[in-house]
Each structure stands twice: as C-alpha cells, then as structure tokens.
Amino acid sequence: MKNYTLLCLMLLPVFYSHSQQSKVNSGDKKYDGYAYIEAIKTYERVADKGYKSEDLFKKLGNSYYFNSDFKDAAKWYTELFAMNPSPEAEYYYRYAQSLKSTGQTDKANKILQEFNAKYKNDSRGQLYKENLNYLDQIKANSGRYKIEEAGINSKYSDYGSFVYDNKIYFASARDTGNFSQRKHKWTGEYFTNLYFADVDPTTQTSSQVNKIKSQINTKFHESTPVFTKDGKTVYFTRNNYINGKKGKNENKITLLKLYKATLENGKWTNIAELPFNSDNYSTAHPALSADEKTLYFASDMPGTLGQSDIYKASINTNGEFGTPENLGKTINTEGKETFPYVTSENEIYFASDGYPGLGGLDVFVGQLEANGTVSGIQNLGADVNSPKDDFAYSIDPVSGRGYFSSNKDGGQGSDDIYKFLETRKLKCVQELEGIITDVQTNAILPETKVTLYENQIIKNTTVSDASGVYHFAVECGKTYAVRAEKQDYATKEMSVTIGKVTGKTSLPIGLDKSICKVTIGDDLGKCFAIKMIYFDLDKSNIRSEAALDLEKILDVLNNNPTMKLDIRSHTDSRASHQYNEALSGRRAQSTLDWLVKNGISKKRLTGKGYGETRLVNKCSDGVPCTEEEHQMNRRSEFIIWGL
C-alpha cells in the first residue's frame, strides 16, 4: 500500500506536468493563430492549477494587452517580472503602459526608468527621459474640449469615423441578426462592416444608423473609410479579401490591406487594392491631405521603425501612386503609430503608445513641415486621452468639431465613438522675459539693449523698460542665446531653452560693471571678455559663431570712434610654415573685411598673419595634440594701437 501510494505520488507530478504542457501547447497554437481570447481561456486554466513559465506569462500578458485589457495584462506581466526581472525590452514597455492604464503611474515610471537605463537606443525611453514632466504637459493641454457620446454606438465595437456630406461613416461590429455572422478570434467579437448615419453639422446630432449596402462590405473586417471631396472615391481598410478570395501570409494569417472604390450611378464599384499592398504585411487606416495629393496610412511594411509606422504615398494626376515613404523618426517610434489624420493647417493627428502618455494609445498632434519632418508633437490632454486606448481622431479646424474613438470606461461597447467641440486651440504660445540688474547692487538697469539669437542669427532686439524688464515672443521648445549690452557694463550672453507648454520662460540677467581700462597694446578681446575668433582647419571664412563675437568687437569700435586695432591672425602648426603664413594672412584680411563691411573705416584697422610663429601651447610640429588644442592656436587677436 505504501509502495503504491509512493508510486502514485511519484507518477502524479509527471502526469500533471505532461497534462499541463499539453494544454499549454494547445494554447500556443491558438496564440500563434491570433486567437487570443481562446488562448487566454486555455492558459488561465493551466495557470490556475499552479503551472508557471516565463513563456506562459508573456503570452497571457500579451493576449490581454493586444485586446487592450490592461488590468489583466498588468497582472500577468507582474508574474513575468517576478520570475525574470530582466525580460526583453518590449515587456518593460508593455508592463509600464499596462500599469499606467490601471492608475499605477509611479510604478510605471520606475519601470520606464529601468527600461531607458537598459535600452538606451530605444526612442521611447529617450522620449520619457526628455519629458519627465509629461504629466504636467498633459495637464496643461487638458480642459480644452466639450465631449459627448456620439449617439451612434452599440454594445459592440464602434470606431473609426469620417464625416462627409452631412453623414458620419464608421466601422461597427454590431450584430444585425444574421445567423451566419462570424466572430473574430482575436477579439471574440463580430467582424466589422461600414455603417453611416445622417448628422447635423452644427449640433453633431445623428439619426438612425444604416449599414452600407454595397460590395464594400464583406464577411471580413472593413473599417476607417475616407472620401475625396467630390464624393466619387473612397479609400478604406479591409482584411486581405477581394473577389471572394482570401489572401494569407507565409504563416497562413490574413492581414489588412488598403482598398479603393469609385462611385458610379450611385453605386460603389471598381473595388481594388492599392498597388503597394502585400500579403506579408499590413496597410491600414488611410487619410488624405487637404489637396488630396498625398495618402497617409499606417503599416508594418519592411523599413518600419517600430510595430507600426505612419507612411505617405503621393497620388499622381493619373491616379497612380508613388512609392510609400516612412515619415521617419520625427514621428515614428519603436512602438505603434497609427490612425493618422491630416488637416488643412498641415497638422497631423495620430494615435501612439510610443510617446509619454496616460496609457494604451493616446492621441497626439504634430506639425507637418515642408521638408517632410514632423515637429512640435504634443499629447492632446486628458479630455480626449485616457488610461485606455484613444484613437481615430478627426477634426474640422474651422468649426473645432470632430470625433474620436476610445475604449475608455463608461462606454456602451468595447470601443465607442465620441463627438467633441474644441474650445481652445492647443497651439503652444511662449514669452521669454527677464529683468536686467546690476550684479553687485541688484539695482535695475533700464535702457539695456537685449538681443535674441537662434543659431547665431539675430531674431529680435529690444531695450529693457523703466523696470529693467525685457520681453520676447519665442517658439516653444527652442533654444536661444540672449545678449545684454549696456554702457559701463560688461556684455553678457546666456543660453535658454523655452518651455514646451503655453506660458512664460524667465531669464534674469545680472551685469557686472566694466572695470577694464584699455590702453595702447592691450588685447581688446581679453579686456572685454570676447572669445577668440576661431576658424575651421585650412579655412579663412568667418564661422557663424565667430560673426557673433565680431559683432562685440564692432560694438566696442562704434562706441569708441577713435580706437584703432591691429588684427593679428594665427594658425596651428599643421601644414608648412609658408602655407600657414599665407593662410593666416587671408584670415586676418577676412576679419578686417568683415569689420569694414559693417561700417568701420579702413584707416582704423591694420592686419597681419603670423602663421604658426606664435603658438599658445605645446602643439608645434610633430607634437600629438587634440583638435581642441590645435584650434586654440587658430585665432585672431585685436591689439589696440590708437585711442
């Protein structure tokens, strides 16, 4: 009896492990086929019986994460991190996103700090590090909307709206009562078709919802339609299915493609996939530029930086498409960027989980620049965005009315469409201000000339008022140099980086009394704390930062009209003595010519090149030196020879 019991006790663990592994294998098959809902059921039955493995916890967390169930995703990622504190990069990020979505922001930020420390080249970690106060920015961008449920939602998934000709078009998984209606294994919901409802453009009040009766709708997914202004062409997303045939990738999975249809005699016809589609990657969620010459969309095609990127393709006058272009690192991250929307003001709205946000997908906006980059990307704030997925944002920039989709708490279905009125633009407006004072006495200094520079270019000039205060209108997020100049005080220049949210940036400047008394033979540059005028190797042209310092020399000469200078130019020891002497002569002449060009009489200036004969350090022929040490010898001096 004891031996039998012992034998049973010995065999049971083996039988138990084999049984659970068999169930895990069944779950893996469902997971690999994107049947996440069924995979969850299998995996959790195994996990509830005490089975643990790193792979199981990864797939359970992912199955919930891919269905935007961040609470349960966080639960299983916590188990994963307990078993392995250092998994792959993506699990750090998904865990942090899931934690944020469940209100555990402090813990999420800690995970993001670890993520950035371990994976320094991942732009998502860099964006977090550069925007540690991202919650403050989100707060500042909030309170700008009046939001209501759109009045067209069901208990199923409704999302991806587009308004055309006083109708709102959208995708819905609602059950129309068809017994043959099929469910998607990924979400466990019905496949989506395209629907529409009449809408009042002023109040956004909608009427009864109707299904589009057209060959556009099939037994698979259709979503995110966008119409041309003449209403004759529609672009939309559909599973890889056309003419009754379903396409699959090499893993037998049916992905997403972009399609086009044209309106003829009141019916949508000529349905065709776009030429840059492929069975082996997805293209989805089209958007048109205001001039309808560019189609924007999301894809994971080869060349994608993350899990999905935003692309664009030109639409030629003959209707053909150009080669898709990735919008690049100024917008795309290693995460998901998707659901683009472009306005007539060249703003691009998009959903992303790669930028610092509240959790899940958040909606962001950036400015499309003429060179193809995207600048000034900002989170829309906590009105639109939530700890869940927020996406498919569209807006009329004139009326401020629009729609977005979300699975935020309080909705009717798994995804819902919301209408909004934007009451305040997001445009970041910044003012740079400061007070000019005497460093020793703290006395205010009115009538001080203050100059604003960006990349060594003068942007604006002002004079401090009776209270010593100066103001400049500046651009958010940019770095400027500010120079303050006043008679009897040493000129001072400071750098400042402007805030990224609407407000004021303060830069007080304290000036020292000028105690330097010049006489013949003094170096004006040293006396007035002016940098040496540096040159690039083997060059005699004035560098942009050198021009900034020459302006200081120019100012001193203008304020001292009898002063005369001898400009002495020097090179480093590289190249021959003869060559260096000629080069330094050209540099001295370039400096002299610049001053003359800016109004100084030639009679007050002399210049000479000394080559490498007056080095200021050890860097003579044959002595190894750094580039910085050599550059110290490439200089100009300003010796006073007349007052």
DRENDO-703982 format. One record per residue (C-alpha): residue number from 1; x, y, z. Coordinates in Angstrom, 3 decimals. Layout:
BEGIN
n  px  py  pz
NUM  X  Y  Z
...
//
This chain:
BEGIN
n  px  py  pz
1  0.000  0.000  0.000
2  2.781  2.414  0.908
3  4.696  1.494  -2.255
4  1.559  2.015  -4.351
5  0.963  5.349  -2.700
6  4.598  6.314  -3.249
7  4.397  5.202  -6.853
8  1.279  7.307  -7.320
9  2.934  10.274  -5.700
10  5.930  9.864  -7.977
11  3.894  9.461  -11.155
12  1.358  12.145  -10.435
13  3.775  15.079  -10.871
14  4.976  13.597  -14.164
15  1.422  13.058  -15.355
16  0.416  16.501  -14.052
17  3.284  18.245  -15.861
18  2.652  16.394  -19.101
19  -1.060  17.165  -18.924
20  -0.476  20.867  -18.330
21  2.167  21.048  -21.037
22  -0.305  19.527  -23.467
23  -2.788  22.267  -22.603
24  -0.064  24.910  -22.941
25  0.750  23.561  -26.403
26  -2.930  23.877  -27.299
27  -2.912  27.466  -26.045
28  0.240  28.201  -28.035
29  -1.435  27.021  -31.212
30  -4.339  29.401  -30.597
31  -1.958  32.228  -29.659
32  0.135  31.746  -32.810
33  -3.085  31.922  -34.829
34  -4.016  35.240  -33.156
35  -6.979  33.584  -31.404
36  -6.129  35.468  -28.234
37  -9.497  35.101  -26.489
38  -9.404  31.306  -26.769
39  -5.698  31.261  -25.866
40  -6.470  33.196  -22.657
41  -9.045  30.606  -21.585
42  -6.582  27.760  -22.078
43  -3.607  29.495  -20.487
44  -5.555  30.624  -17.418
45  -6.894  27.120  -16.782
46  -3.282  25.951  -16.689
47  -2.065  28.896  -14.595
48  -4.895  28.448  -12.082
49  -3.543  24.944  -11.374
50  -0.136  26.359  -10.437
51  1.715  25.920  -13.711
52  4.331  28.641  -14.154
53  6.641  29.516  -17.002
54  8.120  32.701  -18.392
55  6.687  31.982  -21.826
56  3.196  31.391  -20.391
57  3.201  34.717  -18.528
58  4.485  36.572  -21.602
59  1.728  35.166  -23.797
60  -1.002  35.679  -21.224
61  0.090  39.285  -20.727
62  0.311  39.844  -24.484
63  -3.103  38.279  -25.150
64  -4.723  40.754  -22.781
65  -2.504  43.641  -23.923
66  -3.365  43.101  -27.596
67  -7.050  43.281  -26.628
68  -6.487  46.457  -24.558
69  -7.365  44.719  -21.291
70  -4.545  46.433  -19.425
71  -5.659  45.428  -15.929
72  -5.243  41.713  -16.630
73  -2.176  42.373  -18.798
74  -0.530  44.079  -15.810
75  -1.419  41.084  -13.614
76  0.416  38.605  -15.815
77  3.350  40.906  -16.630
78  3.807  41.241  -12.849
79  4.114  37.456  -12.682
80  6.604  37.581  -15.548
81  8.812  40.162  -13.825
82  8.666  38.163  -10.587
83  10.065  35.177  -12.458
84  12.516  37.154  -14.628
85  13.302  40.755  -13.576
86  15.095  41.432  -16.895
87  12.984  40.300  -19.861
88  13.213  41.729  -23.378
89  12.744  45.469  -23.963
90  9.175  45.206  -25.228
91  7.952  43.688  -21.961
92  9.301  46.615  -19.963
93  7.336  48.979  -22.139
94  4.122  46.942  -22.248
95  4.278  46.470  -18.475
96  4.710  50.221  -17.938
97  1.835  51.018  -20.316
98  -0.406  48.495  -18.532
99  0.500  49.904  -15.117
100  -0.305  53.451  -16.246
101  -3.647  52.276  -17.567
102  -4.508  50.879  -14.132
103  -3.531  54.064  -12.292
104  -0.116  52.856  -11.085
105  1.782  55.781  -12.618
106  4.666  55.906  -10.118
107  5.430  52.220  -10.584
108  5.098  52.616  -14.357
109  7.595  55.498  -14.366
110  10.035  53.383  -12.356
111  9.775  50.611  -14.963
112  10.322  53.214  -17.712
113  13.469  54.442  -15.938
114  14.790  50.870  -15.845
115  13.778  50.457  -19.486
116  15.710  53.570  -20.537
117  18.763  52.544  -18.500
118  18.896  49.090  -20.121
119  17.866  50.029  -23.661
120  19.398  53.465  -24.247
121  18.905  53.385  -28.030
122  15.137  52.900  -27.836
123  13.487  56.235  -28.672
124  10.582  55.530  -26.312
125  12.926  55.529  -23.321
126  14.672  58.631  -24.626
127  11.326  60.408  -25.027
128  10.456  59.543  -21.441
129  13.814  60.850  -20.200
130  13.418  64.082  -22.191
131  9.846  64.578  -20.923
132  9.970  63.623  -17.249
133  7.273  66.233  -16.616
134  4.988  64.749  -19.281
135  2.079  64.593  -16.839
136  2.386  68.367  -16.332
137  2.216  68.871  -20.095
138  -0.835  66.614  -20.352
139  -2.474  68.586  -17.538
140  -1.690  71.895  -19.272
141  -3.200  70.562  -22.516
142  -6.408  69.417  -20.813
143  -9.687  71.273  -20.297
144  -9.996  72.228  -23.969
145  -12.939  70.075  -25.081
146  -16.635  69.522  -24.610
147  -17.091  65.782  -25.199
148  -20.229  63.663  -25.568
149  -21.065  60.152  -26.680
150  -21.748  60.406  -30.441
151  -25.216  58.840  -30.363
152  -24.404  56.071  -32.850
153  -22.789  53.477  -30.564
154  -23.867  49.905  -29.874
155  -22.914  47.317  -27.270
156  -20.254  46.127  -29.713
157  -17.164  47.814  -31.146
158  -17.790  51.109  -32.985
159  -14.833  53.173  -34.179
160  -13.005  54.966  -36.983
161  -15.414  57.717  -38.076
162  -15.293  60.070  -41.076
163  -17.767  62.853  -41.876
164  -18.717  63.605  -45.480
165  -21.753  65.350  -46.956
166  -23.553  65.591  -43.593
167  -23.150  61.870  -42.968
168  -20.895  60.125  -40.474
169  -19.346  56.872  -41.686
170  -17.780  54.401  -39.280
171  -16.951  50.751  -38.588
172  -19.126  48.636  -36.318
173  -19.171  45.051  -35.072
174  -22.880  45.277  -34.185
175  -24.964  42.159  -34.755
176  -27.541  42.771  -37.445
177  -29.306  39.490  -36.704
178  -27.666  37.480  -39.452
179  -27.248  33.916  -38.176
180  -24.187  33.471  -40.365
181  -22.367  36.408  -38.866
182  -18.866  35.360  -37.873
183  -16.684  36.266  -34.916
184  -13.056  37.320  -34.989
185  -10.808  35.010  -32.968
186  -8.507  37.883  -31.920
187  -11.212  39.819  -30.031
188  -14.081  37.342  -29.786
189  -16.348  39.939  -31.426
190  -18.115  40.055  -34.758
191  -16.213  41.270  -37.779
192  -16.756  44.965  -38.536
193  -18.578  46.431  -41.519
194  -19.106  50.024  -42.607
195  -22.186  51.932  -41.415
196  -23.454  55.507  -41.712
197  -25.910  57.953  -40.174
198  -27.092  61.427  -41.112
199  -25.536  64.094  -38.902
200  -26.295  67.761  -38.265
201  -23.004  69.632  -38.898
202  -23.826  72.279  -36.285
203  -25.009  70.160  -33.358
204  -23.464  66.819  -34.444
205  -26.830  65.196  -33.694
206  -27.118  61.865  -35.524
207  -30.068  59.976  -36.933
208  -30.702  56.247  -37.369
209  -27.684  54.098  -38.199
210  -27.714  52.206  -41.504
211  -25.393  49.616  -42.953
212  -23.772  50.484  -46.280
213  -25.399  48.238  -48.852
214  -22.534  47.665  -51.185
215  -19.862  45.183  -52.170
216  -17.557  47.265  -49.993
217  -18.824  45.237  -47.011
218  -17.814  41.579  -46.883
219  -17.799  38.787  -44.297
220  -14.431  40.064  -43.023
221  -13.293  43.348  -41.494
222  -13.904  46.724  -43.157
223  -13.065  49.962  -41.342
224  -11.742  53.555  -41.429
225  -13.192  54.967  -44.668
226  -12.072  58.318  -46.094
227  -13.810  60.066  -49.005
228  -12.499  62.511  -51.588
229  -14.118  65.951  -51.605
230  -16.158  65.180  -54.728
231  -17.517  62.028  -53.088
232  -16.546  59.861  -56.047
233  -13.724  57.892  -54.403
234  -13.450  56.140  -51.058
235  -10.344  54.593  -49.501
236  -10.854  52.064  -46.710
237  -9.265  49.236  -44.734
238  -10.240  45.609  -45.220
239  -8.819  42.204  -44.475
240  -6.896  40.690  -47.382
241  -10.041  39.592  -49.215
242  -11.270  40.501  -52.686
243  -13.373  38.842  -55.375
244  -14.240  36.016  -52.995
245  -10.615  35.108  -52.354
246  -8.799  35.411  -49.041
247  -5.071  36.090  -49.112
248  -2.680  34.880  -46.419
249  0.923  35.483  -45.443
250  3.553  32.767  -45.136
251  2.156  31.893  -41.681
252  -1.363  31.450  -43.093
253  -2.569  34.679  -41.428
254  -4.892  37.100  -43.217
255  -3.611  40.647  -42.688
256  -5.019  44.097  -43.531
257  -4.928  45.956  -46.832
258  -5.970  49.339  -48.209
259  -8.677  49.383  -50.874
260  -10.196  51.952  -53.194
261  -13.682  52.146  -54.695
262  -15.356  54.608  -57.050
263  -18.957  55.787  -57.194
264  -20.769  55.119  -60.482
265  -24.514  55.594  -60.948
266  -24.984  55.800  -57.197
267  -23.190  52.507  -56.501
268  -19.718  51.782  -55.177
269  -17.807  49.753  -57.727
270  -14.323  49.096  -59.131
271  -13.123  47.898  -55.745
272  -9.378  47.340  -55.933
273  -6.492  47.040  -53.526
274  -3.772  49.693  -53.619
275  -0.603  48.749  -55.521
276  1.768  48.884  -52.540
277  -0.201  46.305  -50.526
278  1.294  42.905  -49.784
279  0.149  39.580  -48.387
280  3.124  39.710  -46.000
281  2.453  42.984  -44.163
282  -0.490  45.198  -43.256
283  -1.523  48.599  -44.584
284  -4.429  50.349  -42.858
285  -6.280  53.493  -41.753
286  -5.994  55.894  -44.722
287  -6.067  59.696  -44.512
288  -5.913  62.305  -47.279
289  -4.024  65.591  -47.316
290  -6.139  68.712  -47.843
291  -5.122  68.915  -51.526
292  -5.767  65.162  -51.924
293  -2.322  64.689  -53.478
294  -0.984  62.571  -50.610
295  -2.374  59.476  -48.901
296  -1.234  58.835  -45.322
297  -1.630  55.423  -43.697
298  -0.227  53.032  -41.085
299  1.834  49.964  -41.925
300  4.368  47.452  -40.651
301  5.946  47.005  -44.089
302  9.727  46.435  -44.364
303  11.554  49.571  -43.229
304  9.149  50.162  -40.352
305  10.920  51.504  -37.254
306  8.505  50.003  -34.725
307  5.436  47.792  -34.558
308  3.587  50.076  -36.978
309  4.661  53.388  -38.527
310  2.944  56.194  -40.388
311  3.696  56.363  -44.108
312  2.690  58.555  -47.017
313  2.340  57.970  -50.749
314  1.811  60.565  -53.460
315  -1.318  60.378  -55.611
316  -0.452  61.386  -59.159
317  -2.795  63.232  -61.511
318  -3.345  59.998  -63.477
319  -4.476  58.244  -60.291
320  -1.299  56.222  -59.863
321  0.544  56.092  -56.553
322  4.127  56.906  -55.720
323  6.380  54.686  -53.638
324  5.393  54.781  -49.944
325  7.690  56.861  -47.717
326  8.143  56.342  -44.000
327  7.589  59.663  -42.190
328  10.717  58.898  -40.179
329  11.985  59.242  -36.642
330  10.485  62.695  -36.127
331  7.135  60.950  -35.597
332  7.616  57.159  -35.551
333  8.981  55.188  -32.578
334  9.689  51.554  -31.743
335  6.054  51.350  -30.589
336  2.817  51.775  -32.520
337  1.967  54.900  -34.502
338  -1.336  54.563  -36.316
339  -4.676  56.187  -37.324
340  -3.267  59.356  -38.980
341  -5.465  62.359  -39.797
342  -4.222  65.475  -41.623
343  -5.936  68.887  -41.536
344  -5.912  71.830  -43.928
345  -3.498  73.521  -41.491
346  -0.937  70.732  -42.068
347  -1.457  69.326  -38.598
348  -1.137  65.566  -38.333
349  -3.094  63.836  -35.589
350  -2.202  60.243  -34.789
351  -2.510  57.567  -32.095
352  0.636  56.253  -30.431
353  1.798  54.186  -27.495
354  5.419  55.215  -28.086
355  5.229  58.746  -26.655
356  4.735  59.521  -22.950
357  1.018  59.346  -22.247
358  -1.699  58.157  -19.911
359  -1.588  54.509  -21.007
360  -2.607  52.471  -24.042
361  -2.882  54.503  -27.230
362  -3.030  58.276  -26.758
363  -3.810  60.856  -29.450
364  -1.021  63.277  -30.363
365  -0.664  66.139  -32.825
366  2.356  67.479  -34.707
367  3.069  69.941  -37.498
368  3.930  68.630  -40.966
369  6.902  70.654  -42.189
370  7.768  71.434  -45.813
371  10.818  69.135  -45.647
372  8.649  66.146  -44.691
373  9.512  66.075  -40.993
374  7.043  66.434  -38.116
375  7.673  68.988  -35.373
376  6.140  70.076  -32.080
377  4.438  66.790  -31.195
378  2.129  67.154  -28.182
379  -0.295  64.978  -26.228
380  -3.865  66.260  -26.673
381  -4.529  66.089  -22.931
382  -6.774  64.156  -20.570
383  -10.088  65.209  -22.155
384  -9.560  63.042  -25.229
385  -6.946  60.693  -23.804
386  -7.482  58.199  -21.013
387  -5.663  55.251  -19.422
388  -7.178  53.058  -22.163
389  -6.892  53.206  -25.984
390  -7.846  56.527  -27.626
391  -7.515  56.805  -31.395
392  -9.080  57.675  -34.788
393  -9.243  61.427  -34.086
394  -10.611  63.775  -36.753
395  -11.429  67.474  -36.600
396  -12.692  70.336  -38.729
397  -10.129  73.045  -37.836
398  -12.607  75.809  -38.735
399  -15.530  74.779  -36.518
400  -13.447  72.906  -33.964
401  -15.882  69.980  -34.132
402  -14.804  66.402  -34.582
403  -14.812  62.793  -33.414
404  -12.524  60.236  -31.842
405  -12.784  56.599  -30.760
406  -11.947  55.057  -27.394
407  -12.429  52.021  -25.197
408  -12.343  54.234  -22.090
409  -14.506  53.324  -19.125
410  -18.174  54.336  -19.278
411  -18.815  53.452  -22.915
412  -21.532  51.225  -24.318
413  -19.328  48.735  -26.159
414  -15.723  47.612  -26.352
415  -14.985  50.708  -28.481
416  -17.149  53.808  -28.762
417  -17.218  56.961  -30.875
418  -17.274  60.333  -29.132
419  -18.090  63.751  -30.582
420  -16.393  66.898  -29.354
421  -16.111  70.655  -29.616
422  -12.598  72.027  -29.170
423  -12.960  75.210  -27.097
424  -9.293  76.205  -27.077
425  -6.526  75.580  -29.607
426  -3.502  73.585  -28.496
427  -1.021  75.981  -30.077
428  1.829  76.473  -27.637
429  2.466  80.178  -27.005
430  5.561  81.191  -25.044
431  7.054  84.500  -23.930
432  10.633  84.964  -22.781
433  11.008  87.614  -20.147
434  13.545  88.740  -17.603
435  14.854  91.642  -15.573
436  18.286  93.223  -16.074
437  20.101  94.130  -12.857
438  23.492  95.181  -11.525
439  25.165  92.085  -10.056
440  26.790  93.975  -7.163
441  23.926  96.286  -6.109
442  20.836  94.497  -7.531
443  19.822  97.853  -8.998
444  17.538  97.553  -12.022
445  19.109  98.540  -15.332
446  16.664  100.223  -17.739
447  17.683  101.145  -21.278
448  19.734  97.936  -21.648
449  19.983  96.609  -25.198
450  18.857  92.954  -25.308
451  19.319  90.818  -28.430
452  17.754  87.394  -29.111
453  19.716  84.890  -31.239
454  18.807  81.498  -32.674
455  21.665  79.506  -34.221
456  23.800  82.671  -34.270
457  21.125  84.551  -36.231
458  19.546  87.680  -34.744
459  15.811  87.066  -34.273
460  14.844  90.220  -32.380
461  16.212  93.201  -30.437
462  14.636  95.235  -27.659
463  15.522  97.604  -24.800
464  14.671  96.935  -21.154
465  11.902  99.198  -19.839
466  11.914  101.529  -16.829
467  11.599  98.479  -14.561
468  14.560  96.768  -16.210
469  12.261  94.183  -17.830
470  12.550  92.815  -21.378
471  10.126  90.594  -23.358
472  10.394  88.430  -26.482
473  7.784  86.290  -28.236
474  9.503  82.912  -28.754
475  8.754  79.416  -30.048
476  8.066  76.560  -27.681
477  10.855  74.049  -27.108
478  13.583  76.019  -28.886
479  16.967  77.080  -27.508
480  18.056  80.706  -27.834
481  21.005  82.890  -26.873
482  20.248  86.228  -25.188
483  22.816  89.044  -25.096
484  22.546  92.093  -22.803
485  24.659  95.209  -23.513
486  24.859  98.473  -21.556
487  27.430  101.237  -21.405
488  29.859  100.904  -18.479
489  28.918  97.211  -18.076
490  30.495  94.071  -19.479
491  28.374  92.483  -22.204
492  26.821  89.191  -21.113
493  25.384  86.360  -23.161
494  23.259  83.498  -21.794
495  21.534  80.415  -23.249
496  17.924  79.492  -22.520
497  15.625  76.623  -23.572
498  11.963  77.593  -23.869
499  9.221  75.512  -22.244
500  7.070  73.164  -24.320
501  3.698  74.260  -22.964
502  1.951  77.619  -23.116
503  3.344  80.063  -20.575
504  6.353  82.251  -19.796
505  10.046  81.391  -19.541
506  12.074  83.599  -17.213
507  15.722  84.535  -17.776
508  17.002  87.257  -15.401
509  20.398  88.694  -16.382
510  22.856  90.274  -13.992
511  25.569  92.557  -15.453
512  28.986  93.320  -14.000
513  30.451  96.804  -14.026
514  33.142  97.091  -16.674
515  36.347  97.733  -14.727
516  38.699  97.081  -17.614
517  40.624  100.220  -18.649
518  42.220  99.753  -22.030
519  45.383  101.324  -23.263
520  47.602  101.001  -26.288
521  48.997  97.475  -26.537
522  46.082  95.747  -24.806
523  44.194  92.885  -26.414
524  40.625  94.145  -26.798
525  39.266  90.593  -26.874
526  40.639  89.745  -23.435
527  39.659  93.102  -21.947
528  36.005  92.864  -22.939
529  35.678  89.087  -22.378
530  35.301  88.485  -26.102
531  36.078  84.993  -27.375
532  38.860  84.439  -29.845
533  37.708  84.392  -33.453
534  38.109  80.720  -34.373
535  38.465  79.295  -37.879
536  37.975  75.814  -39.290
537  41.071  73.877  -40.332
538  42.524  75.174  -43.608
539  39.795  77.822  -43.918
540  39.739  81.612  -43.792
541  35.975  82.257  -43.959
542  34.178  83.686  -40.912
543  32.256  80.998  -38.986
544  28.750  81.869  -37.793
545  29.747  81.793  -34.111
546  32.802  83.925  -34.972
547  30.492  86.526  -36.537
548  28.673  86.733  -33.207
549  31.920  87.631  -31.441
550  32.958  90.066  -34.161
551  29.716  91.920  -33.501
552  31.027  92.542  -29.992
553  34.247  93.994  -31.441
554  32.133  96.057  -33.803
555  30.070  97.392  -30.890
556  33.220  98.450  -28.987
557  34.622  100.212  -32.061
558  31.321  102.027  -32.663
559  31.257  103.219  -29.045
560  34.945  104.271  -29.197
561  35.263  106.066  -32.565
562  38.967  106.967  -32.104
563  40.069  103.429  -31.231
564  42.364  101.700  -33.763
565  43.087  97.992  -33.934
566  45.765  95.709  -35.270
567  44.186  92.359  -36.209
568  46.649  89.513  -35.712
569  45.741  86.110  -37.110
570  47.415  82.841  -36.155
571  47.298  79.221  -37.368
572  48.145  75.888  -35.805
573  51.336  74.023  -36.721
574  49.858  71.662  -39.267
575  50.885  72.243  -42.911
576  54.078  74.073  -43.914
577  55.350  77.356  -42.438
578  54.928  79.083  -45.797
579  51.382  77.833  -46.254
580  50.375  78.766  -42.697
581  51.724  82.283  -43.076
582  49.657  82.784  -46.230
583  46.559  81.236  -44.616
584  46.824  83.444  -41.523
585  47.192  86.478  -43.768
586  43.932  85.581  -45.508
587  42.227  85.112  -42.136
588  43.394  88.496  -40.872
589  42.133  90.054  -44.095
590  38.744  88.244  -43.766
591  38.326  89.619  -40.255
592  39.312  93.129  -41.347
593  36.992  92.992  -44.368
594  34.061  91.917  -42.173
595  34.523  94.944  -39.901
596  34.853  97.302  -42.865
597  31.748  95.796  -44.470
598  29.888  96.588  -41.255
599  30.870  100.263  -41.202
600  34.375  100.593  -39.669
601  36.825  102.796  -41.587
602  39.845  101.025  -43.091
603  42.020  103.809  -41.643
604  41.335  102.461  -38.139
605  42.395  98.895  -38.944
606  45.568  97.026  -39.770
607  46.077  93.299  -40.056
608  48.795  90.708  -40.396
609  49.102  86.929  -40.432
610  51.696  85.318  -38.171
611  51.238  81.725  -39.257
612  52.430  79.246  -36.622
613  55.141  81.505  -35.174
614  53.201  82.438  -32.009
615  51.641  79.225  -30.680
616  49.876  79.465  -27.304
617  50.539  75.861  -26.278
618  52.850  72.884  -26.878
619  51.369  71.927  -30.252
620  54.374  72.524  -32.521
621  55.408  70.312  -35.446
622  55.363  66.621  -34.578
623  53.736  67.004  -31.153
624  50.489  64.957  -30.839
625  47.582  67.204  -29.839
626  43.793  67.075  -29.769
627  41.679  69.009  -32.251
628  40.625  71.331  -29.429
629  44.269  72.111  -28.590
630  45.070  72.834  -32.245
631  42.009  75.085  -32.504
632  43.343  77.263  -29.657
633  46.157  78.265  -31.995
634  43.801  79.099  -34.867
635  42.812  82.539  -33.595
636  42.636  86.266  -34.155
637  43.735  88.945  -31.661
638  42.753  92.607  -31.522
639  45.622  94.757  -30.285
640  44.878  98.453  -29.615
641  47.378  100.776  -31.317
642  45.441  104.013  -31.118
643  42.875  105.660  -28.824
//
